[in-house]
Amino acid sequence: MTGYQDNVQWSLSLAKKFHDENLTEIYDPKNDIKYQMMKPWDIQQAAEIMSQAYSQDNMFFKLMGVSKADYLPSALLSYKQAMEDNMGMVAKTRDGVLVGASGAYLVDTAIAEVKVNLEEYYGKKVAPIMDMSRILFQNFSVKDYDDPSRIIYIDDTCALSQYRGKGISLMLSLLLQSICQRRSFTHVCSIAYHPALARNVEHMPGWKKISSVNVNNYSYRNEKIFAPLYNQGYRDVTLFIKKFIPRYPN
């Protein structure tokens, strides 16, 4: 078993304990990280980490020249919504330093957020990225599901660069899925921008691709704005969905 596979198995075992014991926080002794529900005082720091991570590491953001300051207002709104819905999760060190975060909210909310005037709401730099999300959701028919109000969207998962390799993003996603199951949601969906993440999700049990945007063919205002990323291995931006059976009542 490779180091990566070993880390995945470790994360899955912790997430199972979190779910089976109906926990709201859990400590990872292997990586010395504690996971817990997001509180109001975590929102600002979580949003700053996400904005920094996206501006430095997300190739779509880098290509558009999106800075931390450009994305911070959107990040604050996303985490505020997730925390109010009690679907925000943070990762902290033993000393209480926040090093990672993730949030989830109703897919209807995610769809509504891309039906606005994107340039006015997100700014001209971020608008093309959100436009791809708009297309993905446009091709996703919630009417195909028994109860669209039971579909949750996981968004804005991030970790500080110096804490990579500790499985933080995976753990945050798994723990949020557990919270969703307890609250009787039937499906969880998320968008993968990075090709490696898309490959990992596609091979994880229960996940399936429901919509994608080809990076090379996509155009914004008649310009193939993300075509330069195609030669760097970025082929598609993909919306995935997973179905699960809730184990706990509301």
Secondary structure, 3 states (H helix, E strand, C coil): CCHHHHHHHHHHHHHHHHHHCCCCEEEECCCCEEEEECCHHHHHHHHHHHHHHHHHHCHHHHHHCCCHHHHHHHHHHHHHHHHHCCCEEEEECCCCCEEEEEEEEEHHHHHHCCCCCHHHHHCCCCHHHHHHHHHHHHCCCHHHCCCHHHEEEEEEEEECHHHCCCCHHHHHHHHHHHHHHHCCCCEEEEEECCHHHHHHHHCCCCEEEEEEEECCCCCECCECCCHHHHHHCCCEEEEEEEECCCCCCC
